[in-house]
Each structure stands twice: as C-alpha cells, then as structure tokens.
Amino acid sequence: MKINLANIKKARNLLNKRECVAIPTETVYGIAGNAYSDTACKKIFRLKKRPMNNPLIIHYYDLKKLSGGAKSNTTWMNALSSVNGIYLIRDKSSGKLYVGSAYGEDGIYGRWLHYAHSGDGGNKELKGLDPNQFEFSILEIIPPTSSPEEVIHRENRWKEKLGTRVFGLNAN
C-alpha cells in the first residue's frame, strides 16, 4: 500500500474494528493494533508468534488513556498489576533510555500510573522532557514474591548493561 490519506483512513478503520495493520518503519514493518482492545493485542501476539511474557511497547499517550480506569482495558491492567519488574522508557526525541523498577502492591501498572499522571514519575532526569515522546516497555518480569532489594539489584544490573547512568537518563 502506498502512504496516502485514503490508506491511512483504511488503517484507522481497521484499527477501530480491532484488526491489526502493518506499518512501515525505517527498516522493517511493524504490526500495530488498538491498545484498548484485548482482541487486537492478542492478535499481535499471535501474528508475531510472540510469547505472552514478552510484552509490547506502549506510548505515553496510550498509557495515559489506559490509566483512565479499569474499563479502559482490564487485561492490561490486571497483567501489569500482578507483576513486579524492570521497565525501560525510551525518549524518542533523543534516543536516551531510562531504566526503572516496579515492586509493591500494584506492580508495574501502579508504577506506570505515576508516569501517566505526572509525565515524569518523579524522576529528576525526566523532568522537563516531553512525555509524549516516551515509549514504555518491560525488560524483565520479576515474581511478586521477590523482595524490593532483589528487584533493585536487577534494576541496577540493567542500568549497567545499557549504560543508562552514563549515556542515558538515570541519575542514580
């Protein structure tokens, strides 16, 4: 398909019908679906033959909408609330990365709610940046039975591996 207004409208209509569409990127095609549809999200996993424990990327705009309440998408909310983990925020405008961790009662969902409401989650290096440029993804799922110290240890390992203290957006 050529990129033109008619085809963009077709794609929008398919997304609204809980279908998936292929979108060209700089190097490959990506598969897009409506993040508010459990059906579309499951289709992406099936089409990509992606295991359910390998999460998808979500953009700040969509995270903000999903945080609007349980009716938004119960599958996402329940899945992200039930696990602790290490997550990654990529600033699309600079390419810089931020590694964070989530542990506690509401898991990753609870931590990401802070970003949805504040834009920066209270993180010094993210303040003043445009949260609309943020992409969120999960680097590692950690069982909820793990201690906060274990989660923070894993977070620090990811910061070292990705160099986010020197080249990214982690100050600690």
MARTOR-829796 format. One record per residue (C-alpha): chain; residue number from 1; x, y, z. Coordinates in Angstrom, 1 decimal. Layout:
BEGIN
(kevo 'A' NUM (X Y Z))
...
***
This chain:
BEGIN
(kevo 'A' 1 (0.0 0.0 0.0))
(kevo 'A' 2 (1.2 3.5 -0.7))
(kevo 'A' 3 (1.2 6.0 2.1))
(kevo 'A' 4 (-1.6 8.4 1.4))
(kevo 'A' 5 (-4.7 9.8 3.1))
(kevo 'A' 6 (-7.0 7.0 1.7))
(kevo 'A' 7 (-4.8 4.2 3.0))
(kevo 'A' 8 (-4.3 6.0 6.4))
(kevo 'A' 9 (-8.1 6.1 6.7))
(kevo 'A' 10 (-8.3 2.4 5.8))
(kevo 'A' 11 (-5.8 1.6 8.5))
(kevo 'A' 12 (-7.7 3.7 11.1))
(kevo 'A' 13 (-10.9 1.9 10.3))
(kevo 'A' 14 (-9.2 -1.5 10.6))
(kevo 'A' 15 (-7.7 -0.5 14.0))
(kevo 'A' 16 (-11.2 0.7 15.2))
(kevo 'A' 17 (-12.5 -2.7 14.2))
(kevo 'A' 18 (-9.9 -4.4 16.4))
(kevo 'A' 19 (-7.9 -5.6 13.4))
(kevo 'A' 20 (-4.1 -5.3 13.0))
(kevo 'A' 21 (-2.2 -3.4 10.3))
(kevo 'A' 22 (1.4 -3.4 9.1))
(kevo 'A' 23 (3.1 -0.1 9.3))
(kevo 'A' 24 (6.4 0.6 7.5))
(kevo 'A' 25 (9.3 1.9 9.7))
(kevo 'A' 26 (12.8 2.9 8.7))
(kevo 'A' 27 (14.0 -0.7 8.2))
(kevo 'A' 28 (11.1 -3.2 8.6))
(kevo 'A' 29 (7.4 -3.3 9.0))
(kevo 'A' 30 (5.8 -3.1 12.4))
(kevo 'A' 31 (2.4 -4.6 13.4))
(kevo 'A' 32 (0.0 -2.1 15.0))
(kevo 'A' 33 (-3.2 -2.7 16.9))
(kevo 'A' 34 (-5.6 -0.8 19.2))
(kevo 'A' 35 (-4.0 -0.9 22.7))
(kevo 'A' 36 (-7.5 -0.6 24.2))
(kevo 'A' 37 (-8.7 -3.8 22.6))
(kevo 'A' 38 (-7.9 -7.1 24.3))
(kevo 'A' 39 (-8.7 -8.8 20.9))
(kevo 'A' 40 (-6.2 -6.7 18.9))
(kevo 'A' 41 (-3.5 -7.2 21.5))
(kevo 'A' 42 (-3.9 -10.9 21.4))
(kevo 'A' 43 (-3.8 -10.9 17.6))
(kevo 'A' 44 (-0.5 -9.1 17.6))
(kevo 'A' 45 (1.0 -11.8 19.9))
(kevo 'A' 46 (-0.4 -14.5 17.7))
(kevo 'A' 47 (0.7 -12.9 14.4))
(kevo 'A' 48 (4.2 -12.3 15.7))
(kevo 'A' 49 (4.3 -15.7 17.4))
(kevo 'A' 50 (5.4 -13.7 20.4))
(kevo 'A' 51 (5.2 -15.3 23.8))
(kevo 'A' 52 (2.7 -13.6 26.2))
(kevo 'A' 53 (5.6 -13.0 28.6))
(kevo 'A' 54 (7.4 -10.8 26.1))
(kevo 'A' 55 (5.4 -7.5 26.4))
(kevo 'A' 56 (4.6 -4.9 23.7))
(kevo 'A' 57 (5.7 -1.3 23.6))
(kevo 'A' 58 (3.2 1.3 24.7))
(kevo 'A' 59 (3.5 5.0 24.1))
(kevo 'A' 60 (2.9 7.7 26.8))
(kevo 'A' 61 (-0.3 8.9 25.1))
(kevo 'A' 62 (-1.8 5.4 25.2))
(kevo 'A' 63 (-0.5 4.8 28.8))
(kevo 'A' 64 (-2.3 8.0 29.9))
(kevo 'A' 65 (-5.6 6.8 28.3))
(kevo 'A' 66 (-5.2 3.3 29.7))
(kevo 'A' 67 (-4.7 4.8 33.2))
(kevo 'A' 68 (-8.2 6.3 32.9))
(kevo 'A' 69 (-9.7 3.4 34.8))
(kevo 'A' 70 (-10.3 -0.3 34.8))
(kevo 'A' 71 (-12.8 -0.1 31.9))
(kevo 'A' 72 (-10.1 1.0 29.6))
(kevo 'A' 73 (-8.5 -2.4 29.2))
(kevo 'A' 74 (-8.8 -4.9 32.0))
(kevo 'A' 75 (-6.4 -7.4 30.5))
(kevo 'A' 76 (-3.5 -4.8 30.5))
(kevo 'A' 77 (-4.4 -3.5 34.0))
(kevo 'A' 78 (-4.6 -7.0 35.6))
(kevo 'A' 79 (-1.5 -8.3 33.9))
(kevo 'A' 80 (0.7 -5.3 34.8))
(kevo 'A' 81 (-0.7 -5.1 38.3))
(kevo 'A' 82 (0.1 -8.7 39.1))
(kevo 'A' 83 (3.9 -8.5 38.4))
(kevo 'A' 84 (6.9 -6.6 39.5))
(kevo 'A' 85 (9.7 -5.9 37.1))
(kevo 'A' 86 (12.2 -3.8 35.4))
(kevo 'A' 87 (11.0 -1.4 32.7))
(kevo 'A' 88 (12.5 0.8 30.1))
(kevo 'A' 89 (11.5 4.3 29.0))
(kevo 'A' 90 (12.9 5.5 25.7))
(kevo 'A' 91 (12.8 9.2 24.8))
(kevo 'A' 92 (12.1 9.1 21.0))
(kevo 'A' 93 (13.4 12.6 20.6))
(kevo 'A' 94 (16.9 11.9 21.9))
(kevo 'A' 95 (17.1 8.1 21.8))
(kevo 'A' 96 (18.1 8.2 25.5))
(kevo 'A' 97 (17.0 5.4 27.8))
(kevo 'A' 98 (15.7 5.3 31.4))
(kevo 'A' 99 (15.6 2.1 33.4))
(kevo 'A' 100 (13.2 1.8 36.3))
(kevo 'A' 101 (11.8 -0.8 38.6))
(kevo 'A' 102 (8.4 -1.6 40.0))
(kevo 'A' 103 (7.5 -3.5 43.1))
(kevo 'A' 104 (4.8 -3.4 45.6))
(kevo 'A' 105 (1.0 -3.8 45.7))
(kevo 'A' 106 (0.1 -2.6 42.2))
(kevo 'A' 107 (3.3 -3.8 40.4))
(kevo 'A' 108 (4.2 -2.3 37.1))
(kevo 'A' 109 (0.8 -0.9 36.5))
(kevo 'A' 110 (0.9 1.1 39.7))
(kevo 'A' 111 (4.3 2.5 38.9))
(kevo 'A' 112 (3.3 3.4 35.4))
(kevo 'A' 113 (0.2 5.2 36.7))
(kevo 'A' 114 (2.7 7.8 38.3))
(kevo 'A' 115 (4.1 8.5 34.8))
(kevo 'A' 116 (0.6 8.7 33.3))
(kevo 'A' 117 (-0.4 11.3 35.9))
(kevo 'A' 118 (2.8 13.3 36.2))
(kevo 'A' 119 (4.6 12.7 32.9))
(kevo 'A' 120 (8.0 12.1 34.7))
(kevo 'A' 121 (7.1 9.7 37.6))
(kevo 'A' 122 (9.1 11.9 39.9))
(kevo 'A' 123 (12.4 11.1 38.2))
(kevo 'A' 124 (14.8 14.0 38.1))
(kevo 'A' 125 (16.3 13.3 34.7))
(kevo 'A' 126 (12.8 13.0 33.1))
(kevo 'A' 127 (11.5 16.4 34.4))
(kevo 'A' 128 (11.3 18.9 31.7))
(kevo 'A' 129 (11.2 16.3 28.9))
(kevo 'A' 130 (8.1 15.9 26.7))
(kevo 'A' 131 (6.4 12.7 27.9))
(kevo 'A' 132 (4.6 12.4 24.6))
(kevo 'A' 133 (8.0 11.3 23.3))
(kevo 'A' 134 (8.2 8.4 25.8))
(kevo 'A' 135 (7.9 4.7 24.8))
(kevo 'A' 136 (7.4 2.2 27.7))
(kevo 'A' 137 (8.4 -1.4 27.6))
(kevo 'A' 138 (9.2 -4.2 30.0))
(kevo 'A' 139 (12.8 -5.5 30.2))
(kevo 'A' 140 (12.2 -8.2 32.8))
(kevo 'A' 141 (9.3 -9.7 34.8))
(kevo 'A' 142 (10.1 -10.5 38.4))
(kevo 'A' 143 (7.8 -12.6 40.6))
(kevo 'A' 144 (5.8 -10.6 43.2))
(kevo 'A' 145 (7.3 -12.8 45.9))
(kevo 'A' 146 (10.8 -11.1 45.3))
(kevo 'A' 147 (12.0 -8.6 47.8))
(kevo 'A' 148 (12.4 -5.0 46.9))
(kevo 'A' 149 (16.2 -5.4 47.4))
(kevo 'A' 150 (16.2 -8.2 44.7))
(kevo 'A' 151 (14.2 -6.0 42.3))
(kevo 'A' 152 (16.5 -3.1 42.8))
(kevo 'A' 153 (19.5 -5.3 42.3))
(kevo 'A' 154 (18.1 -6.5 38.9))
(kevo 'A' 155 (17.3 -2.8 38.1))
(kevo 'A' 156 (21.0 -1.9 38.7))
(kevo 'A' 157 (22.2 -4.7 36.5))
(kevo 'A' 158 (20.1 -3.4 33.6))
(kevo 'A' 159 (21.4 0.1 34.2))
(kevo 'A' 160 (24.9 -1.2 33.9))
(kevo 'A' 161 (24.2 -3.3 30.9))
(kevo 'A' 162 (22.5 -0.5 29.0))
(kevo 'A' 163 (24.8 2.3 30.3))
(kevo 'A' 164 (21.9 4.5 31.3))
(kevo 'A' 165 (23.8 6.2 34.1))
(kevo 'A' 166 (26.5 7.5 31.7))
(kevo 'A' 167 (24.7 7.7 28.4))
(kevo 'A' 168 (21.0 7.8 29.4))
(kevo 'A' 169 (18.5 9.3 31.8))
(kevo 'A' 170 (19.4 7.6 35.1))
(kevo 'A' 171 (20.9 9.8 37.7))
(kevo 'A' 172 (21.2 7.0 40.4))
***
